[in-house]
Amino acid sequence: MKKNWEIKTLGDVCEIKSGSTPLRSNKLFWENGNFPWFTIDDIREQGRIITNTKQNVTELALSKLTIYPIDTILLCCTASVGEYAITKIPITSNQQFNGLTIKDSSLLIPEFLFYYSSTLKDLLLEKSGKTTIDFVSQAKVKEIPIPIPPIKEQEEIVEKLDKGFELIDSLKETAKKNLENAKELFQSVLREELSPKDGWETKTLGEVCDFVRGLTYSKNDEVNYSNNAVLRSNNIDPISLKLNLNEIKYINDSIQIAQDKIVQEGTIMICTANGSKSHLGKVAYIDKNYGYAFGGFMGLLKPKESVIPIYLYYSLITPIYKDYISKLSDGVNINNLKFSDLSIYSIPIPPIQEQEEIVGRLDRIKGYCEELEGNYKRVLELCEELKQGLLREAFEVK
């Protein structure tokens, strides 16, 4: 063990108390509340240094809740096990979190405990009860060991981690900015390339392609596996606009699937109905014959001879198309897209040879953007590895 370091448990050095949720049906606990009530959503919205909360409870509710002082570490011990934050305001929380309040400030500083908490996810999952969801009891949290160096050394470790993490986060931001710039460049080139020019025609989507509705089947037709694989709306990634084949549904082999309900190379799959507007109207270019059917909330656009399929695809990923789609939803619980409305969407159509040239230029820019996106993801992975390396070095007791 390092000189002058001790090993204690979280229960030795912290008061550990659980949060809870006031009865939702009792308006006296919630209406016009002004005391911060913390949940996992607050980490997702503002990060791990908590200065406010989305939800508040009333003074009446506080009589049944634990109040955590400033610099309490909030450690998630159920569902999103391992998530953590430090509060810079007096706060209470829901039952997902335990509050770790330092007993003796001459023994342990909050920032050291905060960084140490970031290393606990794997250990907490190991200790979880593995019921329907992961859960770590307060008793098990109290048993977790923590290395305790002298205060001065804690301060030096925190300072080193602060500087290291700041540099790593700066690297991440630079990579993110490069990716955003590349995407903006692609959209700029896309707008320029698809702007109508002399010799071009303007045609509607109904004029340049045929539309085929997806296969209708019931929930009872779904099976764990069969020869009948079916693509659905969530198989179109709403960000990359590529097919995501990780979650394929299968239906009973006894169902006969017509050939026109099978996705075909050189066509465009489009989401025509979904519970989320983020998917509505999204398209994916079918680059090969997968042999999969497509479901009832989907459609297939089959380009005619006047338009190259990939040119049509590029025409359907522009901001103008996105704005048009956003105005067409007529659903309440499910957002619907009628082809009768979609078919009148106008597209600038150059001669075939010019379409090919445009597609070539857009393909090159798109390839460049995808390469940058891959680099960005790798940078994120490397940054996380660097952070974990710094944390291992900081808390290594040998």
C-alpha positions in Angstrom: 0.0 0.0 0.0 1.2 3.5 -0.7 2.8 5.3 2.2 0.3 6.9 4.7 -2.8 5.6 2.8 -5.6 3.8 4.6 -8.3 1.5 3.3 -11.7 2.2 4.8 -15.3 1.5 3.7 -17.8 4.1 2.4 -19.8 3.4 5.5 -16.8 4.4 7.7 -16.3 7.8 6.0 -19.9 8.7 4.8 -23.4 9.0 6.1 -25.3 7.0 3.5 -29.0 7.6 3.1 -31.6 6.8 0.4 -34.0 9.1 -1.4 -37.6 8.5 -2.1 -40.6 9.7 -4.2 -43.5 11.6 -2.6 -46.9 10.3 -3.5 -47.6 11.6 -6.9 -51.4 11.7 -6.4 -51.0 14.1 -3.5 -50.8 17.5 -5.0 -49.7 19.1 -1.7 -46.4 17.4 -2.2 -45.7 18.8 -5.7 -47.8 21.9 -6.6 -45.7 25.1 -6.3 -42.9 23.1 -4.8 -39.6 25.0 -4.5 -37.2 22.5 -2.9 -35.0 20.6 -5.5 -35.8 16.9 -6.0 -33.1 15.1 -8.0 -33.5 12.2 -10.5 -31.3 10.7 -13.2 -32.8 13.2 -15.7 -30.8 16.0 -14.0 -27.5 14.2 -14.8 -28.6 13.8 -18.4 -29.5 17.4 -18.8 -26.8 19.2 -16.9 -24.0 16.8 -16.3 -22.6 15.6 -13.0 -22.3 18.9 -11.1 -25.8 19.6 -10.0 -26.9 23.2 -9.4 -30.6 22.9 -10.1 -33.3 20.2 -10.7 -36.1 19.8 -13.2 -38.6 18.9 -10.4 -39.2 20.4 -7.0 -41.2 19.3 -4.0 -43.0 21.3 -1.3 -42.0 21.9 2.3 -44.8 19.4 3.3 -43.1 16.6 1.3 -39.8 17.3 2.9 -41.0 15.9 6.2 -40.8 12.4 4.6 -37.6 12.9 2.6 -33.9 12.9 3.2 -32.2 16.3 2.7 -28.6 16.1 1.4 -26.3 19.0 2.1 -24.0 20.7 -0.5 -21.1 18.4 -1.7 -23.1 15.2 -1.2 -22.2 12.5 -3.7 -25.4 11.1 -5.3 -24.8 7.5 -6.3 -27.3 5.5 -8.4 -27.9 2.0 -7.0 -30.8 0.8 -9.1 -31.7 0.8 -12.8 -28.9 3.1 -14.1 -26.4 1.6 -11.6 -23.2 3.5 -11.2 -24.3 6.9 -12.4 -23.1 9.6 -10.0 -23.1 13.3 -9.4 -22.2 15.9 -6.8 -24.7 18.5 -5.6 -23.8 22.1 -5.1 -27.1 22.9 -3.5 -29.1 21.4 -0.7 -31.2 18.7 -2.4 -33.3 15.6 -2.0 -33.6 12.7 -4.4 -35.7 9.8 -5.6 -35.1 6.2 -4.5 -32.7 5.4 -7.3 -30.0 7.3 -5.5 -28.1 7.1 -2.2 -26.6 10.2 -0.8 -23.0 9.9 0.4 -22.3 12.8 2.9 -18.7 12.9 4.3 -18.6 12.5 8.0 -15.2 14.1 8.7 -13.9 16.7 6.3 -10.4 16.4 7.8 -10.3 12.8 6.5 -11.8 13.1 3.1 -12.6 15.8 0.6 -15.8 15.8 -1.6 -13.9 16.1 -4.9 -11.8 13.0 -4.1 -14.9 11.0 -3.3 -16.6 12.3 -6.5 -13.8 11.1 -8.7 -13.6 7.8 -6.8 -17.3 7.3 -7.3 -16.7 7.4 -11.1 -14.8 4.1 -10.7 -17.6 2.1 -8.9 -20.0 1.0 -11.7 -18.5 -2.4 -12.3 -18.2 -3.1 -8.6 -21.8 -2.0 -8.0 -23.1 -4.2 -10.8 -21.2 -7.1 -9.3 -22.9 -6.5 -6.0 -26.4 -6.0 -7.4 -29.1 -8.4 -6.5 -29.9 -9.3 -10.2 -33.7 -9.3 -9.7 -35.7 -7.9 -12.6 -33.5 -4.8 -12.5 -30.0 -4.2 -11.0 -30.2 -3.1 -7.4 -27.5 -2.6 -4.8 -28.7 -2.4 -1.2 -27.5 0.4 1.1 -25.8 -2.2 3.3 -23.6 -3.3 0.3 -22.8 0.3 -0.6 -21.5 0.8 3.0 -19.2 -2.2 2.6 -17.4 -0.8 -0.5 -13.7 -0.1 0.2 -12.2 3.3 -0.5 -8.5 4.2 -0.4 -7.8 7.3 1.8 -4.6 9.2 1.3 -3.7 12.2 3.4 -5.7 15.3 2.6 -2.8 17.1 0.9 -2.3 14.1 -1.4 -6.1 13.9 -2.1 -6.0 17.6 -3.2 -3.0 16.9 -5.5 -4.8 13.9 -7.0 -7.9 16.0 -7.6 -5.9 18.7 -9.2 -4.2 16.2 -11.5 -7.5 14.6 -12.5 -9.1 18.1 -13.1 -6.3 19.1 -15.4 -6.2 15.7 -17.2 -10.0 15.6 -17.7 -10.0 19.2 -18.9 -7.5 18.4 -21.6 -9.3 15.2 -22.6 -12.7 17.0 -22.8 -11.0 19.7 -24.9 -9.9 17.0 -27.3 -13.4 15.6 -27.4 -14.9 19.0 -28.2 -12.4 19.6 -31.0 -13.3 16.2 -32.5 -17.0 17.0 -32.1 -16.6 20.4 -33.7 -14.8 18.8 -36.7 -17.6 16.4 -37.1 -20.3 19.1 -36.9 -18.3 21.2 -39.5 -18.2 18.2 -41.8 -21.9 17.7 -41.5 -22.6 21.4 -42.2 -20.3 21.1 -45.2 -22.3 18.2 -46.6 -25.6 20.0 -46.1 -24.2 23.1 -47.8 -22.9 21.0 -50.8 -26.3 19.1 -50.8 -28.2 22.4 -51.0 -26.0 23.7 -53.8 -25.9 20.5 -55.9 -29.7 20.1 -55.7 -30.6 23.7 -56.4 -32.5 23.9 -59.8 -30.5 25.0 -62.8 -31.0 25.6 -66.4 -32.2 22.5 -68.3 -33.7 20.9 -65.1 -37.3 19.9 -64.7 -39.4 20.0 -61.5 -41.4 16.8 -60.9 -43.4 15.4 -58.1 -42.4 12.3 -56.1 -45.5 10.6 -57.6 -44.2 11.2 -61.1 -40.7 9.9 -60.6 -41.4 6.8 -58.5 -44.0 4.1 -57.6 -45.0 3.5 -54.0 -45.6 0.1 -52.4 -47.2 -0.2 -49.0 -45.6 -2.5 -46.4 -46.8 -6.0 -45.3 -49.7 -6.0 -42.8 -49.6 -8.7 -40.1 -50.7 -9.0 -36.5 -48.7 -9.2 -33.3 -49.7 -12.8 -33.0 -47.8 -13.6 -36.2 -44.5 -12.7 -34.7 -42.1 -15.6 -33.8 -38.6 -15.8 -32.3 -37.2 -16.9 -35.7 -38.4 -18.0 -39.1 -37.5 -17.5 -42.8 -39.8 -14.4 -42.9 -37.7 -11.5 -41.7 -39.5 -8.1 -41.5 -38.0 -4.6 -41.4 -39.8 -1.9 -39.3 -39.5 1.8 -38.6 -36.8 1.4 -36.0 -34.6 -0.4 -38.6 -34.0 3.1 -40.2 -31.5 4.9 -38.0 -32.9 8.5 -37.6 -29.4 10.0 -37.5 -27.4 8.1 -40.1 -30.4 7.3 -42.3 -28.9 3.8 -42.9 -30.5 0.4 -42.3 -29.9 -0.8 -38.8 -30.2 -4.6 -38.9 -29.7 -5.3 -35.2 -33.3 -5.8 -34.3 -35.0 -7.8 -37.0 -38.6 -9.1 -36.4 -39.7 -12.5 -37.7 -43.2 -13.7 -38.6 -44.7 -17.1 -39.1 -43.4 -19.1 -42.1 -47.0 -19.9 -43.0 -47.6 -16.2 -44.1 -47.1 -15.8 -47.8 -45.2 -12.7 -48.7 -45.7 -11.2 -52.1 -42.5 -10.3 -54.0 -43.3 -6.5 -54.0 -43.3 -6.6 -50.2 -39.6 -7.5 -50.3 -37.0 -4.7 -50.2 -35.1 -4.6 -53.4 -31.7 -3.1 -54.3 -32.0 0.4 -55.8 -35.2 1.3 -53.9 -35.8 3.6 -50.9 -37.5 2.5 -47.7 -39.6 5.1 -46.0 -41.3 5.3 -42.6 -45.0 6.2 -43.0 -46.2 5.8 -39.5 -44.6 5.6 -36.1 -45.2 6.6 -32.5 -42.4 9.1 -32.7 -42.1 12.0 -35.1 -38.3 11.5 -35.1 -38.9 8.5 -37.4 -41.7 9.8 -39.6 -40.7 10.3 -43.2 -37.1 9.0 -42.6 -35.7 7.1 -45.6 -32.9 4.6 -46.1 -31.4 3.7 -49.5 -31.4 -0.1 -50.1 -28.0 -0.9 -51.5 -28.5 -4.7 -52.0 -31.1 -7.4 -52.0 -31.4 -8.4 -48.3 -34.4 -10.7 -48.8 -36.3 -9.0 -46.0 -39.9 -7.9 -46.1 -41.0 -4.5 -44.8 -43.8 -3.9 -42.3 -47.1 -2.1 -42.5 -45.8 1.2 -41.1 -43.3 1.3 -43.9 -43.3 2.0 -47.6 -41.0 1.4 -50.5 -40.2 4.0 -53.2 -39.3 2.4 -56.5 -37.7 5.1 -58.8 -38.7 5.2 -62.5 -36.2 5.5 -65.4 -36.2 9.3 -65.2 -34.3 9.4 -61.9 -31.3 7.5 -60.4 -32.3 5.9 -57.1 -29.4 7.3 -55.1 -30.1 10.8 -56.5 -33.7 10.4 -55.3 -32.4 9.4 -51.9 -30.3 12.5 -51.7 -33.3 14.6 -52.6 -35.1 13.1 -49.6 -32.6 14.0 -46.9 -32.6 17.7 -47.3 -33.9 20.3 -44.7 -36.6 21.3 -47.2 -37.9 17.7 -47.3 -37.7 17.5 -43.5 -39.8 20.7 -43.1 -42.4 19.4 -45.6 -42.8 16.1 -43.7 -43.2 17.8 -40.3 -46.3 19.5 -41.6 -48.0 16.3 -42.8 -48.6 14.4 -39.6 -52.3 13.8 -39.0 -52.1 11.3 -36.2 -52.8 11.6 -32.5 -51.1 8.6 -30.9 -49.5 7.4 -34.1 -48.1 9.9 -36.6 -49.2 9.1 -40.1 -47.8 9.9 -43.5 -50.2 9.5 -46.5 -48.6 8.8 -49.8 -51.3 11.0 -51.4 -49.6 13.9 -49.6 -46.1 12.7 -50.0 -46.6 12.1 -53.8 -47.0 15.8 -54.5 -43.6 16.8 -53.0 -41.6 18.5 -55.7 -38.1 17.4 -56.7 -35.7 19.2 -59.1 -34.7 16.6 -61.8 -31.6 17.2 -64.0 -30.7 15.0 -67.0 -29.5 11.5 -66.1 -25.8 12.2 -66.8 -25.9 15.3 -64.6 -27.6 13.2 -61.9 -24.7 10.8 -62.0 -22.2 13.6 -61.7 -24.0 15.1 -58.8 -24.3 11.7 -57.0 -20.5 11.2 -57.5 -19.7 14.5 -55.8 -22.1 13.9 -53.0 -20.9 10.4 -52.4 -17.3 11.7 -52.0 -18.4 14.4 -49.5 -20.6 11.9 -47.7 -17.7 9.4 -47.5 -15.5 12.1 -46.0 -18.1 12.9 -43.4 -18.5 9.2 -42.5 -14.8 8.8 -42.2 -14.7 11.8 -39.8 -17.6 10.3 -37.8 -15.7 7.1 -37.5 -12.6 9.1 -36.3 -14.8 11.0 -33.8 -16.2 7.8 -32.3 -12.7 6.4 -32.0 -11.5 9.7 -30.3 -14.4 9.3 -27.8 -13.3 5.7 -27.1 -9.6 6.8 -26.7 -10.7 9.7 -24.4 -12.6 7.3 -22.2 -9.6 5.0 -22.1 -7.4 7.9 -21.1 -9.8 8.9 -18.3 -10.0 5.4 -17.0 -6.2 5.2 -17.1 -5.9 8.4 -15.1 -8.4 7.1 -12.5 -6.7 3.7 -12.2 -3.3 5.5 -11.6 -4.9 7.9 -9.1 -6.6 5.3 -6.9 -4.1 2.4 -7.2 -3.1 1.6 -3.7 0.0 -0.5 -4.5 
